[in-house]
Amino acid sequence: MNPNLFLLALCQGLFLTNNVTFIAINGLVGLSLAPVGWMATLPVMGYVVGGALSTGLVAKSQAKWGRRVSFQLGLLVGLLSAVLCAYAAYTHNFALLTVATLIAGYYSANGQLYRFAAAELAEASFREKAVSWVMAGGLIGAIVGPNLASKSKGWFETPFMGAYVALTVVAVLGMVLMHFVKFPPVLEKAKGSSEGRPLSEIMKQPIFIVAAVSSAMSYGVMNLLMAATPLAMQVCGYQFSDAALVLEWHVIGMFAPGFVTGHLIKKFGTLQIMGVGVLLNFVCIAVALSGTDLNQFLVALFLLGVGWNFVFTGSTTLSMTAWRPEEKDRGQAAINFCVFATMAFTSFASGALVTTQGWTWLNYGSLIPVTLIALSLAWMVWIRKQST
């Protein structure tokens, strides 16, 4: 863990503080402002749709100005969008809240590249550990995010306006830390140098397909259940502090394994650890379907977090073998677009399902993305056996 990795891990923690706070409050604020209940998670959806729309723009800014400038620009957008969200809550403007979270997606598209940047700050032999260590920085978000949402929701007369104001401070801290991270310099491309393979050729590779499916579906099932949890718990009569506790342990499950996931991948193999993650997702759904006690919400969401960590870290490691150095910006943008597009759908679906069909049918629906991950991993195992 060199100083640059440490600082980037802290930035990851602040990024996840923003994400967890958004997840914890956007659905509830949306529910209080939306014309009809099924629109409650549109502000959550706006965040990921904005991320999906920003992936190409972020890839171009990374290629032109380098990691640090692009990341700083993302943090600035995060700051401004938090101000807009606070104003939308104050004026009870649902449309403005949705637009503000759409703009915030640009910050999210940048933050999703922190894990790839981590691999560039360490030697090649430590790439897996660098990725998982920086992702472990999300533990800051696990602890700070739910508590920040809970403690700051009453700062002003308007509920949750204080949480958005607090996120402006989080963005400023991120900008300060990012200033001191020393990324590899952006190399000037020699005239006539290779741009690498077309994106369509990169995306046709089985290893890219499996990495994209696993990344997108792991985020999809996690987002489907996590975004709906505060709403489901409110329907079950729980206080917001209970939902914040469940989300806290969920995000701890997402990032605490990061201290060992890289080691486990190097020891047992990428596909094997991803397979364990899929199994944990199935167990999570089984627990969630068993009842709606507080402990069942807590255990299910914790298992969901650990399962996500194993699958997502593994798919990130897998994806980095699918492109050459000169192709990385396009490859990473394509992976992140798949992630954001899936999250956009599941963000909307979570609110629509939980408010119309209930928590049980939402969990049955979650079996679909988990099964798709399992099938893609089985396909990759079969391909590797065929090639030996």
Secondary structure, DSSP 8 states (H G I E B T S, - for coil): --HHHHHHHHHHHHHHHHHHHHHHHHHHHHHHH-SSGGGTTHHHHHHHHHHHHHHHHHHHHHHHH-HHHHHHHHHHHHHHHHHHHHHHHHHT-HHHHHHHHHHHHHHHHHHTTHHHHHHHTS-GGGHHHHHHHHHHTTHHHHHHHHHHHHHHTTSSSSTTHHHHHHHHHHHHHHHHHHHT----------TT----S-HHHHHTSHHHHHHHHHHHHHHHHHHHHHHHHHHHHHHTT--HHHHHHHHHHHHHHHHTTHHHHHHHHHHH-HHHHHHHHHHHHHHHHHHHHT---HHHHHHHHHHHHHHHHHHHHHHHHHHTTSS-GGGHHHHHHHHHHHHHHHHHHHHHHHHHHHHHT-HHHHHHHHHHHHHHHHHHHHHHHHHHHHH-
